[in-house]
Amino acid sequence: MDGLVFGLIDQGVMILGAMAGLNIEQAPVFGALARFLVPKRLVRSFGAILGAGVGNALSDGLAGWADGGIGLGAMTGCVLALVLLVPWVLYQRVRNRC
């Protein structure tokens, strides 16, 4: 079956990333940073979003590499999508201050 290795690696690493991100706001350094940058109502979900995003970028890169070569392109696309979190967080901060 084409893509079986890709799918197994992709989902496995992404799930681990989301699980790690769900509780990352409890870590001393990241928690303080998240509470400073992200509106209070979004802190817990931001950790999960960030964990899933980073996990997805890593999983696509690893799975693409293991399955035959699209790893770098897939990983780059995922990282570029993560960059879109920055303006969204800034917008949420400005919106909550008004």
WOTAMO-V952471 format. One record per backbone hydrogen bond with DSSP energy under -1.0 kcal/mol. CO is the residue of the C=O (numbers start at 0). NH is the residue of the N-H. E is the energy in kcal/mol with one decimal. If there is no record, write none. Layout:
BEGIN
CO;NH;E
CO;NH;E
END
This chain:
BEGIN
0;3;-1.3
2;6;-2.8
3;7;-2.4
4;8;-2.4
5;9;-3.0
6;10;-2.4
7;11;-1.9
8;12;-2.4
9;13;-2.0
10;14;-2.5
11;15;-1.9
12;16;-2.3
13;17;-2.4
14;18;-2.4
15;19;-2.3
16;20;-2.5
17;21;-1.6
22;25;-1.6
23;26;-1.8
26;30;-2.9
27;31;-1.7
28;32;-2.2
29;33;-3.4
30;34;-2.5
31;35;-1.5
32;36;-2.5
33;37;-2.8
38;41;-2.3
41;45;-2.8
42;46;-1.6
43;47;-1.4
44;48;-2.6
45;49;-3.1
46;50;-2.8
47;51;-2.6
48;52;-2.5
49;53;-2.8
50;54;-2.5
51;55;-2.6
52;56;-2.2
53;57;-2.5
54;58;-2.8
55;59;-2.8
56;60;-2.1
57;61;-3.0
58;62;-2.9
59;63;-2.5
60;64;-2.1
61;65;-2.6
62;66;-2.0
63;68;-2.9
69;73;-2.4
70;74;-2.6
71;75;-2.4
72;76;-2.2
73;77;-2.0
74;78;-2.3
75;79;-2.4
76;80;-1.8
77;81;-1.8
78;82;-1.5
81;84;-2.1
82;85;-1.4
83;87;-1.2
84;88;-2.7
85;89;-2.3
86;90;-2.5
87;91;-2.2
88;92;-2.2
89;93;-2.3
90;94;-2.8
91;95;-2.0
93;97;-1.0
END
